């Protein structure tokens, strides 16, 4: 079955995500969400004027969230994106 290269694009994206993951709670038991700290280096060739200091991505059963900081200590907090199925 021909997938037009979509399967390789998905695999390559997953490998890239794993390459830039600095820290995760994936292996901890009893978690209610998975969290990933990403190396912002993957954005160095982007058109944005500044590369973030840290990027955090959180995935729960009913939400997705992210936090982007530009300094070591950030104010604000995580931004939650609720599923459109609610």
Secondary structure, DSSP 8 states (H G I E B T S, - for coil): ---TTHHHHHHHHHHHHHHTEEEE-TT-TT-SEEEEEE-GGGGTTSSSSS--SEEEEEEESSEEEEEEESSSS--S--EEEE-TT-
